[in-house]
């Protein structure tokens, strides 16, 4: 794999990256990779309709229940 080295990164930027990595439960290096991957993701992958199609495909074949009964039970319990 290739390595990237950044020079002259402001301290506040480096600190913000460290904080973001901790918040996401990742190492700083893993956070940097995640940010780069998200920034370079093909436009199609970030498109709403492409995501919706992937979700439909992922849920294909699952038996989903009607939520009416669950909502009614939740309202009645208040």
Secondary structure, 3 states (H helix, E strand, C coil): CCCCCCCCCCHHHHHHHHHHHHHCCCCHHHHHHHHHHHHCCCHHHHCHHHHHHHHHHHHCCCCCCCCHHHHHHHHHCC
